[in-house]
Structure formats: C-alpha cells, structure tokens
C-alpha cells in the first residue's frame, strides 16, 4: 500500500478535519460536515467528504490519499487522465476537482473528484461499449503521436508514456518497461530472457507493423489504460456507466481489450462483440486475436510485477509468451 497514514486527518469516526491543501480545492466558503471511509484500494486510503455549500446545498467529494514519490505520480497521473476523459465524454467519469500535497504532513498527496453513488454490477455490454467507442473515436492526441503529457500509472507502477510517432515503437517501449518491473519483482529466468528476445525481435514486428504499413495507419486514441470490471460502476441516479482509476495514454484503441483477457476481469467476448458494432476491427483483421494476446501480455507482466508473492501471475505471463512465440515467432 502506498499510504503511510495521516494522523489526526483520518476519515470517519466523527472527524471533520481535513488538510488545508484539500480544503483549498473544495468550493469556497463550504463547511465540512462529515468524512467517511469509502471504497477500497490496494494502494491508497480512500474516503468521502460531505460539505454544505455557502447556500446550504449539500455536496459530496471522493478523495484518495497516498504517500511518497510513487504516490505523487499516481494521483497526478490519475487527475490528468480523468481530465482527458472528462473533456471528451463528461458523463463517463466522475468530474475531477484537483490534486496536490498535504500542507501538514510531508510526502502525502491526494486526488479529489466529485462523488458519484454507484453500484458495481456489470454494465450492459452495448451501453458500456458505446461510451468507450465514443471516447476512442472522438479523442485527439494533442501531438498527433502515441503517449501522454505526464507519466501515468498502472496500479502503483509508472508506465511508459513518452511521445512516439509509431505505435509499434511506443508499445515496444511500454511492454519492455512492464517486463523490466516484472523481472525486478520476481527475479530473472533464462526462459523469460529467451522468450523476450523472440517477442521483441519477431512477434511485435509481425503483429504490429502491418497496422502501419501497406497504406494502413493507426489513430492515437485516448485509452483508459487499466479498464477492468473493478474500475467501472453504474451511477445509481442516472443509470449511466462510469469509469475511474484511469492510467491514460494515446494508443491503438484495441489495446484496451488486453486488460479484458487478464486474470480477474469479467468483461467477456460479448463486450468485444458489442464494441465492434460501433468500431470496426483494425486491418489486417486476421491478426486481431494475435494482437489481443500480445496486448494481454503487457497487462499480465504488469499484474505479475504488482503482486510478486503470487507465482500464478508469472506462470500465466510465461505461458502467454510461449504461445506468442510458438504462433508468431
């Protein structure tokens, strides 16, 4: 967990004290009437802040608090990601309010957004993917390249976000960074070293280069970057699908589906089928399944790095590397 505590400013148990850094992001003149623990996170302390505005109107905010430099990267990246999504599709994510550092506790950082009461039932595949396809289709990279203007994180690990002209180049650097984290967490193995050479030298060029050759091109689309069922909800008041905990960058839109094949996710083939009623498969279509397996490897590597005590994630990652090498190497 990337949270070292905030004595005197914990949420709940009748406490209404908040740090001045947080107070500065709340509406001017409002009064805090309640704080409470809300939600769960592997990496942060999360809560709800209820206030009354100057005119007496009640309003609530969601807050996430983390510690140290890794925590600062996390909340800064999440704020910029939420801003990017909100700019394209305001109803698809809770409105970001601000991020910053605590004034009274060193090395402590927060992310603040509007509070949306939600259920965590699986969303309707067609309604959910209609919004996702809209995000992918209507977003525009500010540089025309793949990447993002700040470093974003997957879990508590930074991911490669540098600007690149080529999707193949960007993905190669992004995957290599994730694999480096995984090896640092679990230790090296000769088989991983051998398979990695095949993946980078043969499989990636075989599967991604055709996307950007023969007159074809890939549009850099804004992706959530960590889109699984645990980072979605349904607004209880409007019934609309919501996404949160984003680690965005501009990517091939199909990259999003790699997470849907990872352990723990419940977005099955029906969601991909629904998505493709709004957005077609990228040509060459016959490589679609292979690209999904490659994108899945990126997420499997990151998940394995995040949970070094659980061997099942490394085993799954290695099996994915074997399959890709056998089929495309």
C-alpha positions as CSV (number, residue, x, y, z in Angstrom):
1,X,0.0,0.0,0.0
2,X,1.3,3.5,-0.9
3,X,-0.1,5.1,2.2
4,X,1.8,5.9,5.4
5,X,-1.0,7.4,7.4
6,X,-2.3,10.9,8.2
7,X,-2.6,11.2,12.0
8,X,-5.5,13.5,13.0
9,X,-6.9,13.6,9.5
10,X,-8.2,10.1,9.1
11,X,-11.7,9.7,7.6
12,X,-14.6,8.7,9.7
13,X,-15.3,8.3,13.4
14,X,-16.8,11.8,13.6
15,X,-13.7,13.5,12.3
16,X,-14.4,16.6,10.1
17,X,-10.8,17.9,10.0
18,X,-9.2,18.0,6.6
19,X,-5.8,19.2,5.5
20,X,-5.6,22.8,4.2
21,X,-4.3,21.5,0.9
22,X,-7.5,19.6,0.4
23,X,-9.7,22.4,1.7
24,X,-8.2,24.8,-0.9
25,X,-9.7,22.6,-3.7
26,X,-13.2,22.5,-2.2
27,X,-15.8,25.1,-3.1
28,X,-15.1,28.5,-1.5
29,X,-16.9,29.0,1.8
30,X,-18.2,25.4,2.2
31,X,-18.2,23.7,5.5
32,X,-17.2,20.1,6.1
33,X,-20.0,18.2,7.9
34,X,-18.8,14.6,7.6
35,X,-15.9,12.4,6.5
36,X,-16.1,8.7,6.0
37,X,-14.1,5.8,4.7
38,X,-15.4,4.9,1.2
39,X,-14.3,2.3,-1.3
40,X,-11.3,0.1,-1.3
41,X,-7.8,0.3,-2.9
42,X,-4.7,-1.8,-3.0
43,X,-2.6,1.3,-3.0
44,X,-4.3,4.2,-1.2
45,X,-6.6,5.4,1.6
46,X,-10.0,6.4,0.1
47,X,-12.9,8.3,1.6
48,X,-15.8,10.6,1.1
49,X,-16.1,14.3,2.2
50,X,-19.6,15.7,2.7
51,X,-19.9,19.5,2.8
52,X,-22.5,22.2,2.8
53,X,-22.0,25.0,0.3
54,X,-22.5,28.6,1.3
55,X,-26.1,28.5,0.3
56,X,-26.7,25.3,2.4
57,X,-26.7,22.9,-0.5
58,X,-25.1,19.5,0.3
59,X,-22.4,18.2,-1.9
60,X,-20.0,15.2,-1.6
61,X,-16.5,14.5,-2.9
62,X,-14.4,11.4,-3.2
63,X,-10.8,11.6,-2.0
64,X,-7.8,9.3,-2.5
65,X,-4.7,9.8,-0.3
66,X,-1.2,8.3,-1.0
67,X,2.3,8.8,0.2
68,X,5.9,9.3,-1.2
69,X,7.0,10.0,-4.7
70,X,5.3,6.9,-6.2
71,X,2.0,8.2,-4.7
72,X,2.6,11.7,-6.2
73,X,3.0,10.1,-9.6
74,X,-0.2,8.1,-9.1
75,X,-2.5,10.9,-8.2
76,X,-1.1,13.4,-10.7
77,X,-1.5,10.8,-13.4
78,X,-5.0,9.9,-12.3
79,X,-6.0,13.6,-12.3
80,X,-4.7,14.3,-15.8
81,X,-6.2,11.0,-17.0
82,X,-9.6,11.9,-15.6
83,X,-9.4,15.4,-17.1
84,X,-8.6,13.9,-20.5
85,X,-11.6,11.5,-20.3
86,X,-13.9,14.2,-18.9
87,X,-13.0,16.6,-21.7
88,X,-14.1,14.1,-24.3
89,X,-17.0,12.4,-22.5
90,X,-18.1,14.2,-19.3
91,X,-20.6,11.7,-18.1
92,X,-18.2,8.8,-18.4
93,X,-16.1,9.5,-15.3
94,X,-16.6,11.5,-12.1
95,X,-15.6,15.1,-12.6
96,X,-12.0,15.7,-11.4
97,X,-11.6,18.5,-8.9
98,X,-7.9,18.7,-8.1
99,X,-4.8,17.0,-6.8
100,X,-2.0,18.2,-4.7
101,X,0.0,17.7,-1.5
102,X,-1.0,17.9,2.2
103,X,0.3,21.0,3.8
104,X,0.6,19.5,7.3
105,X,2.0,16.0,6.6
106,X,5.1,15.7,4.4
107,X,5.2,13.4,1.4
108,X,1.4,12.9,1.4
109,X,-0.7,13.5,-1.7
110,X,-4.3,13.5,-2.7
111,X,-6.7,13.2,-5.6
112,X,-10.2,14.8,-5.3
113,X,-13.2,14.3,-7.6
114,X,-17.0,14.6,-7.4
115,X,-18.7,11.8,-5.5
116,X,-21.0,9.6,-7.6
117,X,-23.0,7.0,-5.8
118,X,-22.7,3.8,-7.9
119,X,-23.3,0.1,-7.9
120,X,-20.6,-2.3,-9.2
121,X,-22.9,-4.5,-11.2
122,X,-21.6,-5.4,-14.7
123,X,-22.8,-2.7,-17.2
124,X,-24.9,-3.6,-20.2
125,X,-22.3,-4.5,-22.9
126,X,-23.8,-2.3,-25.6
127,X,-24.4,0.8,-23.4
128,X,-20.9,0.5,-21.9
129,X,-19.0,0.0,-25.1
130,X,-21.0,2.7,-26.9
131,X,-19.4,5.2,-24.5
132,X,-16.0,3.5,-24.8
133,X,-16.1,3.6,-28.6
134,X,-17.1,7.3,-28.4
135,X,-14.1,8.0,-26.2
136,X,-11.8,6.2,-28.6
137,X,-13.2,7.8,-31.7
138,X,-13.6,11.4,-30.6
139,X,-10.4,11.8,-28.7
140,X,-7.5,13.5,-30.4
141,X,-3.8,13.3,-29.4
142,X,-2.6,16.9,-28.8
143,X,0.7,16.0,-30.6
144,X,-0.7,13.5,-33.1
145,X,1.5,10.9,-31.5
146,X,1.2,8.0,-29.1
147,X,1.9,8.7,-25.5
148,X,0.7,11.2,-22.8
149,X,1.8,14.5,-21.5
150,X,2.5,13.2,-17.9
151,X,3.5,9.8,-16.6
152,X,0.5,7.7,-15.6
153,X,0.5,4.5,-13.5
154,X,-1.0,1.0,-13.7
155,X,-1.6,0.2,-10.1
156,X,1.3,1.8,-8.2
157,X,3.8,1.4,-11.0
158,X,4.6,4.1,-13.6
159,X,4.2,3.1,-17.2
160,X,6.0,4.4,-20.3
161,X,4.2,7.4,-21.7
162,X,6.8,9.2,-23.9
163,X,5.6,10.6,-27.3
164,X,6.2,8.3,-30.3
165,X,5.3,8.6,-33.9
166,X,4.8,4.8,-34.3
167,X,2.5,2.6,-32.3
168,X,4.9,-0.3,-32.7
169,X,7.7,1.7,-31.2
170,X,5.5,3.0,-28.4
171,X,4.2,-0.4,-27.5
172,X,7.7,-2.0,-27.6
173,X,8.9,0.5,-25.0
174,X,5.8,0.2,-22.9
175,X,6.0,-3.6,-22.8
176,X,9.7,-3.6,-22.1
177,X,9.2,-1.3,-19.1
178,X,6.5,-3.6,-17.7
179,X,8.7,-6.7,-18.2
180,X,11.6,-4.9,-16.5
181,X,9.3,-4.3,-13.5
182,X,8.2,-7.9,-13.5
183,X,11.8,-9.3,-13.6
184,X,12.8,-6.9,-10.8
185,X,9.9,-8.1,-8.7
186,X,10.3,-11.9,-9.3
187,X,13.9,-12.3,-10.4
188,X,15.3,-13.3,-13.8
189,X,14.8,-16.7,-15.5
190,X,16.6,-18.0,-18.6
191,X,13.3,-18.9,-20.3
192,X,11.9,-15.4,-19.9
193,X,15.1,-13.9,-21.3
194,X,14.9,-16.2,-24.3
195,X,11.2,-15.6,-24.9
196,X,11.5,-11.8,-24.5
197,X,14.0,-11.8,-27.4
198,X,11.5,-13.6,-29.6
199,X,8.7,-11.3,-28.6
200,X,10.6,-8.1,-29.3
201,X,12.6,-9.2,-32.3
202,X,9.9,-11.2,-34.1
203,X,6.4,-11.2,-32.6
204,X,5.9,-7.4,-32.2
205,X,7.0,-6.6,-35.7
206,X,4.9,-9.4,-37.1
207,X,1.7,-8.3,-35.3
208,X,2.0,-4.5,-35.1
209,X,4.0,-3.4,-38.1
210,X,1.2,-4.4,-40.6
211,X,-1.1,-1.9,-38.8
212,X,1.2,0.9,-40.0
213,X,2.3,-0.3,-43.4
214,X,0.7,-1.1,-46.8
215,X,-1.2,2.2,-46.7
216,X,-2.7,1.4,-43.2
217,X,-2.3,3.7,-40.2
218,X,-3.4,3.7,-36.5
219,X,-5.1,6.7,-34.9
220,X,-3.8,7.5,-31.4
221,X,-6.9,7.1,-29.3
222,X,-7.3,8.0,-25.7
223,X,-7.5,4.8,-23.7
224,X,-8.4,4.3,-20.1
225,X,-5.3,2.2,-19.8
226,X,-6.5,0.0,-16.9
227,X,-10.0,-0.8,-17.8
228,X,-11.4,-3.9,-16.0
229,X,-14.7,-4.5,-14.2
230,X,-13.2,-3.3,-10.9
231,X,-12.7,0.2,-12.3
232,X,-16.3,0.6,-13.5
233,X,-19.6,1.3,-12.0
234,X,-23.2,2.3,-12.7
235,X,-24.5,5.6,-11.4
236,X,-27.5,4.9,-9.2
237,X,-29.2,8.1,-10.1
238,X,-28.7,8.2,-13.9
239,X,-28.0,4.6,-14.8
240,X,-25.0,5.6,-16.8
241,X,-21.8,3.7,-16.9
242,X,-18.8,5.2,-15.1
243,X,-15.1,4.5,-15.3
244,X,-12.4,5.6,-12.8
245,X,-8.8,4.8,-11.7
246,X,-7.6,5.6,-15.2
247,X,-4.0,5.5,-16.3
248,X,-4.5,7.0,-19.7
249,X,-2.3,7.5,-22.8
250,X,-3.0,7.7,-26.5
251,X,-2.8,4.2,-28.1
252,X,-4.2,1.8,-30.6
253,X,-7.8,1.6,-29.4
254,X,-7.7,-2.3,-29.3
255,X,-5.0,-2.1,-26.6
256,X,-7.9,-1.5,-24.2
257,X,-9.1,-5.1,-24.7
258,X,-5.8,-6.7,-23.5
259,X,-6.9,-6.0,-19.9
260,X,-10.2,-7.8,-20.6
261,X,-8.3,-11.1,-21.1
262,X,-6.3,-10.7,-17.8
263,X,-7.0,-12.6,-14.6
264,X,-9.9,-11.2,-12.5
265,X,-11.8,-9.4,-15.3
266,X,-15.4,-10.3,-16.2
267,X,-15.7,-8.4,-19.5
268,X,-16.1,-11.4,-21.8
269,X,-16.3,-11.8,-25.6
270,X,-19.8,-10.3,-25.5
271,X,-18.3,-6.9,-24.7
272,X,-15.8,-7.0,-27.5
273,X,-18.6,-8.1,-29.9
274,X,-20.7,-5.2,-28.7
275,X,-17.8,-2.8,-29.1
276,X,-17.4,-3.8,-32.7
277,X,-20.9,-2.8,-33.5
278,X,-19.6,0.8,-33.0
279,X,-15.9,0.5,-34.1
280,X,-14.6,-2.0,-36.7
281,X,-11.6,-4.3,-36.2
282,X,-8.4,-2.7,-37.3
283,X,-7.0,-4.1,-40.6
284,X,-5.5,-6.6,-41.1
285,X,-8.5,-8.2,-39.4
286,X,-7.0,-11.7,-39.4
287,X,-4.3,-10.6,-36.9
288,X,-6.9,-9.3,-34.3
289,X,-6.7,-12.3,-32.0
290,X,-2.9,-12.3,-32.1
291,X,-2.8,-8.6,-31.3
292,X,-5.1,-9.2,-28.3
293,X,-2.8,-11.9,-27.0
294,X,0.1,-9.5,-27.3
295,X,-1.7,-6.7,-25.5
296,X,-2.7,-9.2,-22.8
297,X,1.0,-9.9,-22.3
298,X,1.6,-6.3,-21.4
299,X,-1.1,-6.4,-18.7
300,X,0.0,-9.9,-17.4
301,X,3.5,-8.6,-17.0
302,X,2.3,-5.5,-15.1
303,X,0.0,-7.6,-12.8
304,X,2.8,-10.0,-12.1
305,X,5.1,-7.1,-11.1
306,X,2.4,-5.7,-8.8
307,X,2.0,-9.0,-6.9
308,X,5.4,-10.5,-6.5
309,X,4.4,-13.0,-3.8
310,X,1.9,-14.8,-6.1
311,X,3.6,-17.1,-8.6
312,X,0.3,-17.7,-10.6
313,X,0.7,-14.3,-12.4
314,X,4.3,-15.1,-13.5
315,X,3.2,-18.6,-14.7
316,X,0.4,-17.1,-16.7
317,X,2.7,-14.5,-18.2
318,X,5.3,-17.1,-19.3
319,X,2.6,-19.2,-20.9
320,X,1.4,-16.2,-22.8
321,X,5.0,-15.6,-24.0
322,X,5.3,-19.2,-25.1
323,X,2.1,-19.2,-27.0
324,X,3.0,-16.0,-28.9
325,X,6.5,-17.2,-29.7
326,X,5.1,-20.5,-31.0
327,X,2.5,-18.9,-33.2
328,X,4.3,-15.8,-34.5
329,X,8.0,-16.1,-33.6
